[in-house]
Amino acid sequence: MDKNLDITGRVGSLIGEEKALRERLAAGELTASEEQARIQAIEVELDQCWDLLRQRAALKGARQNPNSARVRSADVVEGYES
C-alpha cells in the first residue's frame, strides 16, 4: 500500500476531528479549554504528517528510499521557522 495515501488519509481524519471538535464546542458538549487542548495536539500531529510527506518527497527526488523517512518529534517539527 502507498504510504503517502496512508499519511494523507490520516491528515483527512485529523481535519475531520478538528471540525467535529469545533461543532461539539458550539453545541456546548465540551469546554473551550478541552477543545483547545485537543486542537493543539491535532495541529502538532498534522505538522508531523506534512513533514513526513515532505521527507518522503525529498528522498524520492534524491533517488533514495522514501520508506526510510521517519516521523520527527513534536519539538523538531514545531521548531521550524516559516
C-alpha distances in whole Angstrom, upper triangle without the diagonal:
4,6,9,8,8,11,13,12,14,17,17,18,20,22,23,24,26,28,28,30,32,33,34,36,38,38,40,37,37,39,38,38,35,33,34,33,29,29,30,27,24,26,25,21,21,22,20,17,19,20,16,15,18,18,15,16,20,18,16,20,22,20,18,15,13,12,15,16,17,18,22,24,26,29,27,26,29,31,30,32,32
4,5,5,7,9,10,11,13,15,16,17,19,20,21,23,25,26,27,29,31,32,33,35,37,38,39,37,36,38,37,37,34,32,32,31,28,27,28,25,23,23,23,20,18,20,18,14,16,17,13,12,15,15,11,13,16,15,13,17,19,17,16,13,11,10,14,14,15,16,20,23,24,27,25,23,26,28,27,29,29
4,5,5,6,9,10,11,12,14,15,17,18,20,21,23,24,26,27,29,30,31,33,35,36,37,35,34,35,34,34,31,30,29,28,25,25,25,22,20,20,19,16,15,17,14,11,13,14,10,9,13,12,9,12,15,13,13,16,18,17,15,12,9,8,11,10,12,12,16,19,20,23,21,19,23,25,24,26,26
4,5,5,6,8,10,10,12,14,15,16,18,20,21,23,24,26,27,29,30,32,33,35,36,34,33,34,33,33,31,28,28,27,24,23,23,21,19,19,18,15,14,15,13,10,10,12,9,7,10,11,8,9,13,13,12,14,17,16,15,13,10,10,13,11,13,13,16,19,20,23,21,18,21,23,22,24,23
4,5,5,6,8,10,10,12,14,15,16,18,20,21,22,24,26,27,28,30,32,33,34,32,32,33,32,32,30,28,28,27,24,23,24,22,19,19,19,16,14,16,15,11,12,14,12,10,13,15,12,13,17,17,15,18,20,20,19,16,13,13,16,15,16,15,19,21,22,25,23,21,23,26,24,27,25
4,6,5,6,9,10,11,12,14,15,17,18,20,21,23,25,26,27,29,30,31,33,30,30,31,31,30,28,26,26,25,22,21,22,19,17,18,17,14,13,15,13,10,12,14,11,10,14,15,13,14,18,17,17,20,22,21,20,17,14,12,15,14,14,13,17,19,20,23,22,19,22,25,24,26,26
4,5,5,6,9,10,11,12,14,15,17,19,20,21,23,25,26,27,29,30,31,29,28,30,28,28,26,24,23,23,19,19,19,17,14,14,14,11,10,11,10,6,8,10,8,7,11,12,11,13,16,16,16,18,20,20,19,16,13,12,14,12,12,11,14,16,16,20,18,16,18,21,20,23,22
4,5,5,6,9,10,11,12,14,15,17,18,20,21,23,24,26,27,29,30,29,28,29,28,28,26,23,23,23,20,18,19,17,14,14,15,12,10,12,12,8,9,12,10,8,12,14,12,13,17,17,17,19,22,22,21,19,15,15,17,15,15,14,17,19,18,22,20,17,19,22,21,23,22
4,5,5,6,9,10,11,12,14,15,17,18,20,21,22,24,26,27,29,27,26,28,27,27,25,22,23,22,19,18,19,17,14,15,16,13,11,14,14,10,12,15,13,12,15,17,16,17,20,21,20,22,25,25,24,21,18,17,19,17,17,16,18,20,20,23,23,20,21,25,24,26,25
4,5,5,6,9,10,10,12,14,15,16,19,20,21,22,24,25,27,24,24,25,24,24,22,19,20,19,16,15,16,14,11,12,13,9,9,12,11,8,10,13,12,12,15,16,16,17,20,21,21,23,25,25,24,21,18,17,19,16,15,13,16,17,17,20,20,17,19,22,21,24,23
4,5,5,6,9,10,11,12,14,15,17,19,20,21,23,24,26,24,23,24,23,23,21,18,18,18,15,13,14,13,9,10,11,9,6,9,10,7,8,12,11,11,14,16,15,16,19,20,21,22,25,25,24,22,18,18,20,17,16,14,16,17,16,19,19,15,17,20,19,21,20
4,5,5,6,9,10,11,12,14,16,17,18,20,21,23,24,23,22,24,23,23,21,18,19,19,16,14,16,15,11,12,14,12,10,13,14,11,12,15,15,14,17,19,18,19,22,23,23,25,28,28,27,25,21,21,23,20,20,17,20,21,19,23,22,19,20,23,23,24,23
4,5,5,6,9,10,10,12,14,15,16,18,20,21,22,20,20,22,21,21,19,16,17,17,14,13,15,13,10,12,14,11,10,14,14,12,14,17,16,16,19,21,20,21,24,25,25,27,30,30,29,26,23,22,24,21,20,17,20,20,19,22,23,20,20,24,24,26,25
4,5,5,6,9,10,10,12,14,15,16,18,20,21,19,18,19,18,18,16,14,14,14,11,9,11,10,6,9,10,8,7,11,12,10,12,15,15,15,18,20,20,21,24,25,25,27,30,30,29,27,23,22,24,21,19,16,18,18,16,19,20,17,17,21,21,23,22
4,5,5,6,9,10,11,13,14,15,17,19,20,19,18,19,18,19,17,14,14,15,12,10,12,12,8,9,12,11,8,12,14,12,13,16,17,16,19,21,21,22,24,26,26,28,30,31,30,28,24,24,26,23,22,19,20,20,18,21,22,18,18,22,21,23,21
4,5,5,6,9,10,11,12,14,15,16,18,17,17,19,18,19,17,14,15,16,13,11,14,14,10,12,15,13,12,15,17,15,16,19,20,19,22,24,24,25,28,29,29,31,33,34,33,31,27,26,28,25,24,21,23,23,21,24,25,22,22,25,25,26,25
4,5,5,6,9,10,10,12,14,15,16,14,14,16,15,16,13,11,12,13,9,9,12,11,8,11,14,12,12,15,16,15,17,20,20,20,23,25,25,26,29,30,30,32,34,35,34,31,28,27,28,25,24,21,22,21,19,23,24,21,20,24,25,26,25
4,5,5,6,9,10,11,13,14,15,14,13,14,13,14,12,9,10,11,8,6,10,10,7,9,12,12,11,14,16,15,16,19,20,20,22,25,25,26,28,30,31,32,34,35,34,32,28,28,29,26,24,21,22,21,18,21,22,19,19,22,22,24,22
4,5,5,6,9,10,11,12,14,14,13,15,14,16,14,11,12,14,12,10,13,14,11,12,16,15,14,17,19,18,19,22,23,22,25,27,27,28,31,32,33,34,36,38,36,35,31,30,32,29,27,24,25,25,22,25,26,23,22,25,25,26,25
4,5,5,6,9,10,10,12,11,11,13,13,15,13,10,13,14,11,11,14,14,12,14,17,16,16,19,21,20,21,24,25,25,27,29,29,30,33,35,35,36,39,40,38,36,32,32,33,30,29,25,27,26,23,26,28,25,24,28,28,29,28
4,5,5,6,9,10,10,9,8,10,10,11,9,6,9,11,8,8,12,12,11,13,16,15,15,18,20,20,21,24,25,25,27,29,30,31,33,35,36,37,39,40,39,37,33,32,34,30,28,25,26,24,21,24,26,23,22,26,26,28,27
4,5,5,6,9,10,10,9,10,9,12,11,7,9,12,10,9,13,14,12,14,17,17,17,19,22,21,22,25,26,26,28,31,31,32,34,36,37,38,40,42,40,39,35,34,36,32,30,27,27,26,23,26,27,24,23,26,27,27,26
4,5,5,6,9,9,10,12,11,14,13,10,13,15,13,12,16,17,15,17,20,20,19,22,25,24,25,28,29,29,31,33,34,34,37,39,39,40,43,44,43,41,37,36,38,35,33,30,30,29,26,29,31,28,26,30,30,31,29
4,5,5,6,5,6,9,10,12,10,8,12,14,12,12,16,17,16,18,21,20,20,23,25,25,26,29,30,30,32,34,35,36,38,40,40,42,44,45,44,42,38,37,38,35,33,30,30,29,26,29,31,28,27,30,31,32,31
4,5,5,6,5,6,7,10,9,7,10,12,12,11,15,16,16,17,20,21,21,23,25,25,26,29,30,31,33,35,36,37,39,40,41,43,45,46,45,43,39,38,39,36,34,30,30,29,26,28,30,28,26,29,30,31,30
4,5,8,9,9,9,13,13,10,13,16,15,14,18,19,18,20,23,23,23,25,28,27,28,31,32,33,34,37,38,38,40,42,43,44,47,48,47,45,41,41,42,38,36,33,33,32,29,31,33,30,28,31,32,32,31
4,6,8,10,11,15,14,12,15,17,17,16,20,21,20,22,25,25,25,28,30,29,30,33,34,35,37,39,39,40,43,44,45,46,49,50,48,46,43,42,43,40,38,35,35,34,31,33,35,33,31,34,35,36,34
4,6,7,9,12,11,11,14,16,16,16,19,21,20,22,25,25,25,28,30,30,31,34,35,36,38,40,40,41,44,45,46,47,50,51,49,47,44,43,44,41,38,35,35,33,30,32,35,32,30,34,35,35,35
4,7,10,12,10,10,13,15,14,15,18,19,19,21,23,23,24,27,28,28,30,32,33,34,36,38,39,40,42,44,44,46,48,49,47,45,42,40,41,39,36,33,33,31,28,31,33,31,29,33,34,35,35
4,7,8,6,7,10,11,11,13,15,16,16,19,21,21,22,25,26,26,28,30,31,32,34,36,37,38,40,42,43,44,46,47,46,43,40,39,40,37,34,30,30,28,25,28,30,28,26,30,31,32,32
4,5,5,6,9,10,11,12,14,16,17,18,20,21,22,24,26,27,28,30,32,33,35,36,38,39,41,42,43,45,47,48,46,44,41,40,40,37,34,31,30,28,25,27,29,28,25,28,30,31,31
4,5,5,6,9,10,10,12,14,15,16,18,20,20,22,24,25,26,28,30,31,32,34,36,37,38,40,42,43,45,46,45,43,39,39,39,36,33,29,29,26,23,25,27,25,23,26,27,28,27
4,5,5,6,9,10,10,12,14,15,17,19,20,21,23,24,26,27,29,30,32,33,35,36,37,39,41,42,43,45,43,42,38,37,37,34,31,27,27,24,21,22,25,23,21,24,26,27,27
4,5,5,6,9,10,11,12,14,16,17,18,20,22,23,25,26,27,29,31,32,33,35,37,38,39,41,42,44,42,40,36,35,36,32,30,26,25,23,20,22,25,23,21,24,26,27,28
4,6,5,6,9,10,10,12,14,15,16,18,20,21,22,24,26,27,28,30,31,33,34,36,37,39,40,42,40,38,35,34,34,31,29,25,25,23,19,22,24,22,20,23,25,26,25
4,5,5,6,9,10,10,12,14,15,16,18,20,21,22,24,26,27,28,30,31,33,35,36,37,39,41,39,37,34,33,33,30,27,23,23,21,17,19,21,19,17,20,22,23,22
4,6,5,6,9,10,11,13,14,16,17,19,20,21,23,25,26,27,29,31,32,33,35,37,38,39,37,36,32,31,31,28,25,21,21,18,15,17,20,18,16,19,21,22,23
4,5,5,6,9,10,11,12,14,15,16,18,20,21,23,24,26,27,29,30,31,33,35,36,37,35,33,30,29,29,26,23,20,20,17,15,17,20,18,16,20,21,23,23
4,5,5,6,9,10,10,12,14,15,16,18,20,21,22,24,26,27,28,30,31,33,34,36,34,33,29,28,29,25,23,19,19,17,14,17,19,16,14,18,19,20,20
4,5,5,6,9,10,11,13,14,15,17,19,20,21,23,25,26,27,29,30,32,33,35,33,31,28,28,27,24,21,18,17,15,11,13,16,13,11,15,16,18,18
4,5,5,6,9,10,11,12,14,15,17,19,20,21,23,25,26,27,29,30,32,33,31,29,26,25,25,22,19,15,15,13,10,12,15,13,11,15,17,19,19
4,5,5,6,9,10,10,12,14,15,16,18,20,21,23,24,26,27,29,30,31,30,28,24,24,24,21,18,15,15,14,11,14,16,13,12,16,17,19,19
4,5,5,6,9,10,11,12,14,15,16,18,20,21,22,24,26,27,29,30,29,27,24,23,24,20,18,14,14,13,10,13,14,11,10,13,14,15,15
4,5,5,6,9,10,10,12,14,15,16,18,20,21,22,24,26,27,29,27,25,22,21,21,18,15,12,11,9,6,9,10,8,7,11,12,14,15
4,5,5,6,9,10,10,12,14,15,16,18,20,21,23,24,26,27,25,23,20,19,19,16,13,10,10,10,8,11,12,9,10,14,14,17,17
4,5,5,6,8,10,11,12,14,15,17,18,20,21,23,24,26,24,23,19,19,19,16,14,11,12,12,10,13,13,10,11,14,14,16,15
4,5,5,6,9,10,11,12,14,15,16,18,20,21,22,24,23,22,18,18,18,15,13,10,10,10,8,11,10,6,7,11,10,12,12
4,6,5,6,9,10,10,12,14,15,16,18,20,21,22,20,19,16,15,15,11,10,6,7,8,7,10,9,6,9,11,11,14,15
4,5,5,6,9,10,11,12,14,15,17,18,20,21,19,18,14,14,15,11,10,8,9,11,11,14,13,10,12,15,14,17,16
4,5,5,6,9,10,11,12,14,15,16,18,20,19,18,14,15,16,12,12,10,11,13,12,15,13,9,12,14,12,14,14
4,5,5,6,9,10,10,12,14,15,16,18,17,16,13,14,13,10,9,8,8,10,11,12,10,7,10,12,10,13,13
4,5,5,6,9,10,11,12,14,15,16,15,13,10,10,10,7,7,6,8,11,12,14,12,10,13,15,14,16,17
4,5,5,6,9,10,11,12,14,15,14,13,9,11,12,9,10,10,11,15,15,18,15,12,15,17,15,18,17
4,5,5,6,9,10,10,12,14,13,13,10,12,12,9,11,11,12,15,16,17,14,12,15,16,13,15,15
4,5,5,6,9,10,11,12,11,10,7,10,9,6,8,9,10,14,15,16,13,12,15,16,14,16,17
4,5,5,6,9,10,10,9,8,4,7,8,6,9,11,12,16,18,20,17,15,18,19,17,20,20
4,5,5,6,9,10,10,10,7,10,11,9,12,14,15,19,20,22,18,16,20,20,18,20,19
4,5,5,6,9,9,10,8,11,11,9,12,14,15,18,20,21,17,16,19,19,17,18,18
4,5,5,6,5,6,5,9,8,8,11,14,15,19,21,22,18,18,21,21,19,21,21
4,5,5,5,6,5,9,10,10,14,16,18,22,24,25,22,20,24,24,22,24,23
4,5,7,10,9,13,13,13,16,19,20,23,25,26,22,21,24,24,21,23,22
4,5,9,9,13,12,12,16,19,19,23,25,26,22,21,25,24,22,23,23
4,7,8,12,12,13,17,20,21,25,27,28,24,24,27,27,25,27,27
4,6,9,8,10,14,17,18,22,25,26,22,22,26,26,24,26,26
4,5,6,8,12,15,17,21,23,25,22,21,25,25,24,26,27
4,5,6,9,12,15,18,21,22,19,18,22,23,21,24,24
4,5,8,11,14,17,20,22,19,19,22,24,22,25,26
4,6,10,12,16,19,20,17,17,21,22,21,24,25
4,7,9,13,15,17,14,14,17,18,17,20,21
4,6,9,12,14,12,12,15,17,16,20,21
4,7,9,12,10,9,13,14,14,18,19
4,7,8,6,7,10,11,12,15,17
4,5,5,6,8,10,12,15,18
4,5,5,6,8,10,14,16
4,6,5,6,9,12,15
4,6,5,7,11,13
4,5,6,9,11
4,6,8,10
4,6,10
4,7
4
